[in-house]
Amino acid sequence: MTNNITQVTLKNGMKVMLKEIHTAPIISSWVWYRVGSRDEPTGKTGVSHWTEHMQFKGTKKFPANVLDKAISREGGRWNASTSHDSTRYFETMPADKIDLALRLEADRMKKSLFDAKEVASERTVIISEREGHENEPLFRLSEAMHQAAFRVHPYHHEIIGDKADLHTMTRDDLYNHYRNYYVPNNAILTLAGDFETKSMLKRVKELFEPIPKGATPPRLIRPEPEQKGEVRLSVEGPGETTFIQVAYRFPSAAHPDYFPLQVLDSLLGGASGLSYKTSRFYRAMIDTEYAVDVSAWSEATIDPYLYRIVITNHPKRAPEETLAVLDNEIKKIQNELVTKAEITRAVKQARAVFAYSSENITNQAFWMGYAEIFASYDWFVNYLDNLAKVTPKDIQRVAREYLQPSRRVVGTYIPKGAEA
């Protein structure tokens, strides 16, 4: 896998990143906007996700009923998603058909319609989506956890938004959000695949450079104050299963401690996507029948976020018993240096997950933009080297610093049987 890329900033401030990969006649194009739920004030929560939906409702040049058919007819696939920190749109197409994707993205960067009837229709869709999530115990618990962990920072609300805001937001709220943030100087275009850089850059400039630069988008600067002690909460609801979620405050992805914490996560919870039966949490909780399932993960974010552990409690155990086992495993890693062999295995697992997640053309285009949102492409290029530098003392230090009860929220979902 080559890491050679071309990076250019257009006259209107849009960043373009190009990576030639000639393994297959495919090109993947991603447009990233530096806007997500992190940018939403109270009263407009969920506006980024809703705006993302509206981008599929068409422009005059590309009406909604034409878009999907046009991409499918050319053998392509497309989608979009909204996160805490960004909104991204992608098309992966046969190499000779990529111009359709580029023309579409250039057009909807400036000319999406936001028809009032479409806004009303999508309101119903998104509220229904939100209500579907509310039937899930883990969504209910996760939302309560975020509200407790972030009292000030906008990470406190779910990306889909609060139902009160989904009912009251107007077409103008959505359109103003679009006009504020969907400007070229707030966007990154990443392209990977079977193209020639010089001619591709020429075409990108033809399509995107005429789009006028916008005002610098507004940013919410609301740092979360330091937590002053452990927070515990419980959520009651339908079901038969008890869930426990533990969320520790973790640094941003650009922080040097992010890498030892990734190795620590691999040791405790296992590498995502691989067998986790060798992980410490699995052996301590599942092998001994304290839990039916356990997973742990962090996210790469602009601002400090959370390391979350989710446990499906064993029916014969009280939540406090299971939590005691979790705490004991954390104390062990704080008090006893892990072996170099254990770190080597954890890094190897993390390396395998990383390689798998970045090998295809769509994912390579994804990683360029993803890393650029919270750091830079160098973060991606140096990721494996930074993991390999982690030592047993690094693991012990970050475990002692970050996995403290005073830095966490502990939530329990208490099932009340079938809902009447």
Buried (B, 14 or more C-beta within 10 A) or exposed (E): EEEEBBBBEBEBBBBBBBBBBEEEEBBBBBBBBBBBBBBBEEEBBBBBBBBBBBBBBBBEEBEEEEBEEBBEEBEBEBEBEBBBBBBBBBBBBBBEBBBBBBBBBBBBBBEBBBBEEBBEEBBEEBBEBBEEBEEEBBBBBBBBBBBBBBEEBBBBBBBBBBBEBBEEBEBEBBBBBBBBBBBBBBBBBBBBBBBEBEEBBEBBBEBBBEBEBBEEBEEEEBEBEEBEEEBEBEBEBEBEEBBBBBBBBBBBBBEEBBBBBBBBBBBBBBBBEBEBEBBBBBEBBBEEEBBBBBBBEBBBBBBBBBBBBBBBBBEEBEBEEBBEBBEEBBEEBBEEEBEEEBBEBBBBBBBEBBEEBBEBBBBBBBBBBBBBBBBBBEBBBBBBEBBBEBBBEBBBBBBEEBBBBEBBBBBBBBBEEEEE
